[in-house]
Structure formats: structure tokens, C-alpha cells
Amino acid sequence: MDDIDAMFSHLLGEIDNLSESLMSAADPAEVDCASHTENRFSFGFTDLNESLNELEDQDLDALVADLGSKLNPQELFTHEQNSSLTDNRTAPATMTRQSEPAAALPSLPNTAKSSRSEPQTKADKIKLALEKLREAKVRKLIVKVLMSDSSSKTLMVDERQTVRELLDQLFEKTHCDQGLGWSMCETNPDLQTERIFEDHEYLVEPLSTWTRHSENKIYFVSRPQKYVMFTDPQLFYMWKKKKACLSGINEDTKQLLIKEHFGGSTVIVPDLEGTLYLKEDGKKGWKPRYFVLRASGIYFVPKGKTKSSSDLVSFVHFEKVNIYTTDNYKQKYRAPTNFCFMLKHPCIQKESDYIKYLCCDDEHTLLVWVNSIRIAKYGSVLYKNYQAAVKRTSTLQTLHCAAHKDRSNSPQTGPSASKTTNVEDPQEPPPNFKPPPPPEHVQV
């Protein structure tokens, strides 16, 4: 280890010497010019506020103006739209990355506010400069979200926005029914998978794992199974009973199950177990194994062993994997059925030996396993997402109903309400007037 440290120190020294030699070889005039134009506002980042206070007023004004010119949202938005169109000509894509990972772009409300009232005091200028510098470090993406009717909506998303916030934006853009099942889903055509983004996720993070020419897409669709563990908790916590008994559970029993399993300090994971088909690594065959769900992950019973906890072998842990439903794996991988799901790291975008493929006998079993894994992985966060979604949906529906009621009760206004009909008025047709039919060659 001492030799390695010595070698590493020597290597760092060589790098420093090389950097100094390259700097000294550059044209002094060019270096001075670049430092004058690009580093006119040089201040330490150890204490940014103190450094800004040390600037003269004219330098501070120039800094704010310079940041404002570089952080023009309209220019960047136009640039990103053009980039998106260019990328779509070469390969289908639903996401356009910024040319620089930390491309600067201020939030529109702050920009509009600053344009209406210019900062007067030095403290206001420093505050504005800090806001712009903070915005410059935020990653932003232009995302095209596809709808179920083949239309699309374009959103500008930064790394601080959650999926819940983006769903609210899409509610306003699409005027949909705002039900609990509406979701943003990621599809991967190479793996033939789909995953529902959880409401608490920051969308930029999973999208950053896509390759530049990825064929992945984002859809805004209704998925009723998104919160099925709260609308029908008996399917997960009374799964050993017959389906006929589960369908007769009343609402009070459902609320009691939710309170019992989600209302405490920790979430109780369904004690799910059963036989699933496992696709063997590097092979086309699927073999049945007995799997058991625990809070930390999935375990299986080795051949010839019992179902006791001491004999269970770890299959996968949930910390660094997401769960995906699949499409037509009976044809793609010769699965026993098409009711399959996979567990993989989000960075894996192609077929890999590190992907875990599992197959269920029927759709109901798939529903129970997929959502039980979501309960185990996200725990109380999933319940908080559900409560926030219920509250938000109820508020939006109340506002929508109130607005509709106001429109229906309000008296008619405008020219048609105030103007009386006058036959002598050339602009007003008589009461029994019927327009002539359009010519045959004109499409109406």
C-alpha cells in the first residue's frame, strides 16, 4: 500500500507538471484575453455571499446582466425544440438532453418577476445573482409525453420536479378526469417493458439513464392498478382466501386493513409466497421455483429444501432495482404465459445477465406480486403518495365542479346578450332567416 500511495502521488505530480507546461506554452495574449472576457467576475465559492458583497456596484450590475443574458429561457427553449426536432428525424425519441449537463435556465416565474421590477439595492442584486447561479446548476430536460390517443404534450422538467407535480401540469393541459390511476409510464421497446413512475420520484433522474438515441418513451395513461393496494387491500393481506370471499369485503374492512398495515411506524409487507417460473441465466428455459416475499427482497426455496426461514436463499434485494411489467414474453422468450415481470437496475437498458425474469400463471397473480413488491420497496412513501393524490384529486374536482356551476348560473354576457334584434339592421339577419346551402364543391 505504501508503494501504491507513492506511485499515486508521483502520478499527481506529473499531471501538475504537464498542466503547467501546457499553460506556459499557450499564447500569453490569448490567455489574458480569455481570462478578461470569461473571468471578469472572479470570486471565491467558499463564501459566495461574502464574495458578492465585495464586488463594486457596477461589477455586480454587470454580473447580473451577464447571467441574465446567458440564462434566457426563451432562447434555450427554442434551441431545445430545434434539437428535439433534429433528433426525431434521425431516431424516434421522447426526450432531448441539454447540450451541457448543467445548462443554465432560470425558472420562468423568477425571470418574469425580475423583468417587471429591477433590483434597486445591493442586497437585492446579490439575492438575484445567487438565484441565477443556483438555477444555473439545475439540470433541465425537454420531455415529450405521449397520450393514449397518439397526441403528445411537451414539458420542460428540471431535477427538482416530482412526478406528482408533472401529473398536475398534465391534468391542466389535458382536462382529463383527474382520477387516481393516471400515471406517467416509461416504456422500453428493446426489452418490451413498462414501468409506472412513482409520484415521489424526480423524473430527471431516471431519464438521465437513457442513452442519447434511446427508443424509450414516456406515456401519460390511466393505470387503475397504480393504487390497487389501497383501493383493494384485501387482495394483498387476505390473499390466501378464495377470490369469492375477497370480492365481498366491505369498505370498513378495507379501511381497517389499511390502518393496520400502513398506519403504524413501519409498513407491514404482505406475507406473499408461491410458485413462479424463473428464466435461467443465459438459457431459454423457465423452471418453477417457490418464492417468498420479504421486506428486504425476494427469496426462494432451493430444490430439496423446506420452506423454513433457515433454508431460504436470497434471490434479489430491492434497494437498487426497479420492477417492470412486460409485453408478449411468451413469444419473445418462450415464457409459459404472457404474465411476466422483471427486476433490474434502471441503468440497464439492453438485455443482460443481471436482469431477473419471472413469470406468473395468471393476471391476478401478476397483479398481486408486482404491487406487493412495490409495497416492500417503497413502504410508507407509497402510502403518502396515495394520500396526496387523493387530496389533490379531490381539490381539483371540487374546483372544477365549482367553476362549472358558476358558468351555468351566470347570466349570458357579451354582444349577443345586450344587442336587440333589428330587422332593419343590415348586420342582423331576420328571425326566420335561413342561410343558403354551401356550393357542392366547397367542403364544410
N, C-alpha and C positions, 0 to 999 in steps of 0.2 A: 504493500500500500504506500509506503514511503516513496518507492520508485515511481509509482503512478502519479503521486502528487507532484513530485519533482518534474516529471515529464509534462504534466498538465501546466504547471507554472511556466516551464520553458516555452511551451506552445503559445501561451498567452503573451509572453514577452515577444515572441517572433511576430505574432499578429499585430501588436502595438508598433513594433519597428516597421513592419510593412505598411501600416496605415500612415505613419509619419512620413515615410519615404514617398508614398503616393501623393500626400498633401503637399509636400515640398516640391514635387515635380510639376504641379499644376501651375498655370499662369497666375502670377500674383495679382495682376489687374483684374482677371476674370473672377478670382476668388473674392477680391474686395468688392467687386460689383455685385456678385451674388449675395454676399453677406449683407450688403447695404440694402438690396431690394427685398430679400426674403427674411432677414433677421433684423429689420428696423426696430421691431418691438421685442427685444430680448429681455426676458425677466425670468427669475427662478421659479420653478414649480414646487419648491419645497414649502413656500408660503406664498401662494398665488395672490391672496388678498393684499398682503403687505407689498408685494412687488407692484401690483397695480396702483396702490396708493402713492408709490414713489414716482410714478410717471407724471410728467407735466400735463397740463390740461390739453394742449394741442396734440401731444402724442397719444393721450387717451382718446381724444376725439377721432384721431386718425385710425387708432386700433379698432374702435367700434365700427367706423365706416368700412374699414378693410374687412372685418369679419362679416359685416352685413352684405358686402358685395360678393364675398365668397360663399355665403350661406343663403343665396337667393332660392327660395323654394320653387318658384315658378320655372326657373331655368333648369333646375335639377329634375323637376317633374317632367318637363318636355324632353330632356335628354334621356330620361329613363324610359319614356314612352317610345321614343325612337329606337332605343336599344332593344326594347321588348319586341317591336315590330321586326327589327332586323333578325333577332334570334328566332322568331317564329317562322321566318322564311326558310331558314336552314334546318330547323328541327323543332317539333312541337314542344312547347314549354309553357308552364303556368307561372313561372317566377323569373324575374330579371334581377340579377345582382347589381349592386353599385360597382362602378369601376374601381373604387377603392373601398376596402373593408370599413374604414371609419369615415366615409364621405360625410361632409358636413351638411346639415339641413336643420334649420330651426323649426319648431312647431309653429303651425300657421297662426294659432291664436296669439302667441307671443309676438310674432312678426307684425301681425295686423295692429296690435296694441302699440308697439313701438313706433309704427309708421304714423299713427294718429297723434301721439304726443312724444316729442323728442325729449330725452333725459336732460334735465337742467343742471342739477348739482353733480358734483364729482362722485358722490356716493351712488347716485342713480346710474351714472355712466359705468362705474365699476360693477354694479349689480347686473347691468345689461351685458357687459363684456363677459362676466362669469357665466351668465345663462347661455350665451352664444358658444363659449368654449365648451360648456357641458354638453350642449346639443351636438357639437362637432364630433364628440366621441361616441355618439349613439349610432348603432348600425340600423339601417333602414332598407327595406326591400319594397319593390313594386310587385304586387301579387295579383294574379288574375284568378278569380274564384269562379268556377263553372257551376251552373244551375242545372236542375233536373230537366229543364226544357231546352237545353243546349245553348242558352244565352250565358252571359258572363258579366261579372262586376269586377272592376279594378280597384284595389285598395292599396294605400300606402301604409305600410306596417313598420313600426320601429320595435326594437328589442324590449321595450318596457310595456308593450301592449299584450294583454292576455287574450286568449281565445274568446272569453266571455265578452270583452269589450268589442271585439270584432263581430261577434254574433249580433250584438246590439246595433252596430252600424249596418249590418246586412238586413236586420229587421226594418230599419228605416228606409233602406234602399229598395227592398223588395215588397214591402207591405204584406208579408205573409201572416199566417195566423198566430205566430209567436208562441207556438207550443213548446213543451219541454223537450221534444225529440229532435228539434233542429240542431244540426251538428255541422262542424267543418271536418271533412274527412280527407285523408291522404290516400291516394291510390298509386300503386307501383305496377305498371304493366309487365315489367320483366319478371317479377315474382308473382304477379296476379294476386295482389293482396290489397286490403283496405284496413285503415285504422282510424278510429274516431279520436280526434284531438280532445283531450280533457279541457274543461273550461279554465282551469288554473294554469295551463301551460302557456308559455310565451312562444308565440308562433315562429318568431325568427330563429329560435334555437333549433328546432327540428328541421326547418327548411335549409339551414346552413349546412346540413349533412348531405344535401343533394349535390350531385355533380352539375357542372355548368350546362351540359346538354342532356340533362335528365329528362326522361319522358314522364316523370311523375306529375300528377295533377292534384288540385285541391277542389273539392266539391262542397257546395252548401246544399245539404239534403236533409230530409227528415228520417231519423233513425229511432223508432219507438223504443228499441231495446236499450237506449242510452242510459236511462234511469230506471230500468225494469226492476232492479234490486230494491227500489223504494216504492214503486207502484205495486209490485207483487213480491214482497219479501218472502212469502211462504214457499216460493219456488226454490229458494236457496237455503232456508233454515228449516224447512219441513220436507225436503226433497225425498226422504225415504218413504213418505206416504204415497198412496196412489193418487194419480192425477185427478181422478173424480173427486176426491176429498179436498184437494187443493183448490179446485175451482169454486168451492162453496164457502171459502173463507170470507168473513165479513170485514168491513173497514176497521172496526175497533180492534180486531185481532191483528190486522196488518200494522196498525199504529203501535200496538203493544210489541210486536216483533221488532219494529224499527227502534223503538225506545230501548228495548232490551239489548240489542246488538250494536246500536250506533250511538246511544245516548250516554254511555259511560266515558271514562277517561281514555279507554282504548276500544277499538272496533273488534268485535268478535268475528273471525273469519269462518265462513261455512265449513263444516267438517265433511267436505266433499271427497268422495273416493269412488273408484270404479275402473272398469277396463276400457282402455283406449288403445288405438293402433298407433304404433311408433314406426316412423320411417327410419330405417337403419342408415348410419352414416355411409355415404358413398354407394349405397345399394338402392335397387328399385323396389325391394320387398318391404312389406309392412307387417310387423309382428305385434300381437296383442300383449299388453303388459298391464298390470294392476297399479294404478297411480293413486296417490294420496295428496290432497292439498293441505298445506300448512301456511302459516303467516309469512314464513321466510321464503317459501318456494314450493316446488313440486317434487315429490319423492316417489319412488317406485319399489315394488317388491321383487327382488331377484327370483329367478327360477328356482323352485325347490325350497324357498323360504316362507316363513309365516308373515302375517300382516302386523306383527308386533312392531313397536317403535324401534326396537334394537336391530331389527332386520332391514329397516328401510334404508334405501340408498338415495342420495341426493341426485336429482335429475337436472334442475335448473333453479337458480335464485333470481329474484325479481328486481334487484337493485339496478342492473344495467341492461335490462331487456324490456322490450315492449311486446304487446300481444297484437297479432294481426289476424283477421279473418281472411279466407282465401276464396278463390273462384275457380271452379272446374278442375280441381286437382285429381278427379277420377280419370280424366283424360291426360292431364299434364304429367302426373307422377304415378298413375295407376293405383290411386288410393282406393280402399274398399268402398268409400262413399264420397260425396262432394261436401260433406260437413266437416271441414278441416280447419285448423288454425295453426299458426306458427309463433314461435318465440325467438326473437333475435335482437341484437344490438341495433339501435337506429342508424348507425353509420354503415351497416352492411346493406348495400343496395343491389347486389347481384347474388346469384346462387353461391352458397358457401357451406362448408362442412360445419360451421359454427351455428347454423340455423337448426332449430328443433321443430320438426314437423309432427303434428298429432292429428288423429282422425277419430271422429265420433260416429256412433251408429245412426243417430237421427238429429234433426234440427233442435229438438228440445234439449238434448244432452249438450249440444254445442252451445246453446244459449246459456245454460247453467254454468258450464266450465269457463267460458270466456268472461262472463261477468263476475264470477266468483274470483277469478284471478285478478280482475280489476279491483275488487274489494280488498284482496290481500295486498296488492301493490300500492294502492293509494290511501287506503284506510279512511280516517276521518276527513281528509281533504275532499274525498268524493262526496261525502255527506254534506259538507259545507257548500260544495258546488251545486248540489241539488237544492239546498235551501235558498241559495242566492238566485238560482234560476227560477224557482217558484215565486219568490218575492218580486223579481224583476218582471217576470211574465204577467203576474197579477197586476202590477203597477201599469204596465204598458196597455194591457187590455182595458183597465179602468179608464185610463186617459183616452183611449181610442173610442170607447163607448160614450164618454162624456162629450168628446168632440163631435161624434156623430149625432148625439142628441141635440147639441147646440145648433148644428146645421139644419136639422129637421124642424126645430122650433123657431128658428129665426125667420122674420118676415123677408120676403123677396126684395132685394135691393138692386139698384142699377138702372140703366136706361129703360129696360123693358117694364119695370115696375112703376116708374114715375111718369112715363110718357103715355098720353091718352091717344087712342086710335082716331085718326082723322082721315076720312076718305079723300079729302082734297089735298092732303099732303102727298107729294109725289114719291117720298121716301117710304111711305107706309102703305102696304097693299090693303085692299078692302077685305072685309071679314070672310067673304066667300071666294076669295081669290085662290085659284089652283095653278101652280106653275106648270108650264108646258113640259111634256116629256122630253128627255135629252135626245139628241140625234143618235142614230143607230151606231155610227162609227165612233162615238165617244164612250169611253169606259167610265162608269161612275163608281 
